[in-house]
């Protein structure tokens, strides 16, 4: 795949996300997740619930037994950054 194909695919994905959410890609990229979630819950009229559909979707899922909290995700990210070669 060429770079132009990658850029075209990214543009198509961005446009699809923007159309399906009704928000610009810039807004979605620059708005904190907790604010996006609060807006979605307000619009929906109730709390969001995230579920794992393993094993029906995809070829495998490392988190098949549970979803991680925000704090766990941040800790895993920080750990991965610390282990990067300097």
N, C-alpha and C positions, 0 to 999 in steps of 0.2 A: 504494500500500500504506500502511496506517495503522500508527502506532506499536504498537498492540496486536498487529497481525499480525506485526510484526518481533519483538516480545517472545515471542510464541507460537512462532514459527519457531525462535528462539534456544533456547527451552526444549526444544523437540522435538529439535533437534540435540544439545544437551547430554545429554539423556536417552538418545538413540541411542548417542552416544559412550560414555557411562557403562555402558550395557548391553553394548556390544560389547567393551569393554576389561575389564570387571569392576572398574573403579575409579571413584570419585566424580569429578565434574568439578572439585571443589575440589582434590582430590589431584593431578589431572593438571595443573591450572593452576599449582599451587604447588610442584611437584617439578621440579628442574632436568632438562633434557633428557638430560644424560649419565647421570643416575641412572635415568631411565625406560628408556633404552637398555640400561644394565647389567642392570636387572631383567628386561627382555624377553629379552636374550641368555642370562641364567642360566636363565630358564624354558624357553626354546627349546632350550638346549643347544649354542648356537653363535652365531657373529657374525651380525649383521643385515646385509643387503645391500640397498641402495636402487638402483633402476633407473628409468630414464626410458622410458616407453612411447610417446614421441612418434614418429610423428604419429598414432598410433591413438587416443589419448585427448585430448579437448579440441580447440579450434580453432587452437591454436598454443602454442608454449612457447619462451620466451626462452632457456632453458637446455637446449635440445634436444641439444646436443653433449656435455654433461657436467653432473655435479652439483657443487655448490660445497662446499668444506670449511667447517667451523664458522668458522675464521678469516676466510675470504673473505666469509661472510655477515655477520659482525660488522663487518668493514671497510666493506662496502656500506651497512649500517645506519648506522654512524657518519657516513659520508659524506653520506647522505641527511639525517640530522639536522642536520649542519653547514650544509647548503644551504637549510634552511627559513628563510623570512623571519622576522626578529626583530621 
